Amino acid sequence: MMLLLRSSSNSVLIVKTESQEIRIPYSSISLSFENSNTSFVKSAISLTKQEESKECNTNEFESKLALLREKGYTNEKVNERVLRNQKGDLERTIKRLEFFREKKENKLQKINDKPIVKKYREQLDILSDKGYHKIGMNIRLLRQNNGDIDETIAQLNSLQEKRNFKKLNKQQSKTNCPNRRK
């Protein structure tokens, strides 16, 4: 019987014999070294070093996310996704986030230059302060209500309640039928 030991990127020890391959999660491995050969010990030590390296990478990744927050990039999901896509390179991540920020600002500038937005600017600012940031929907409702901010807020609240109700029903159906396919 020949043993070939190697580690995979999924925190799994792979043991290959002539007839089969066995995958063992690192978390379930307990090693003792009675009469063992040194190559096996070296393999076990290198696996431990890889796990320590992953922990350091995780700590380093978290510190980079904290730096991004300090620099004013507050969207955690976007920060994490871009940092991963840039393979942890903070400089490239910041450049990419700046690109997104500029793109968003240009889009907002184009929207703000439209006459309808200028017409309802005061109401849109009030809605934005109250947490309603979807400009298109806000303008549509303001038009329907002839600029009446109170009626627009009432309709936005009603729409939000409907969305929350649908979301709650969806979550409940998932917990009732966990194996149901989408």
Secondary structure, 3 states (H helix, E strand, C coil): CCCEEEECCCCEEEEECCCCEEEEEHHHCCCCCCCCCHHHHHHHHHHHHHHHHHHHHHHHHHHHHHHHHHCCCCCHHHHHHHHHHCCCCHHHHHHHHHHHHHHHHHHHHHHHCCHHHHHCHHHHHHHHHCCCCCHHHHHHHHHHCCCCHHHHHHHHHHHHHHHHHHHHHHHHHHHHCCCCCC
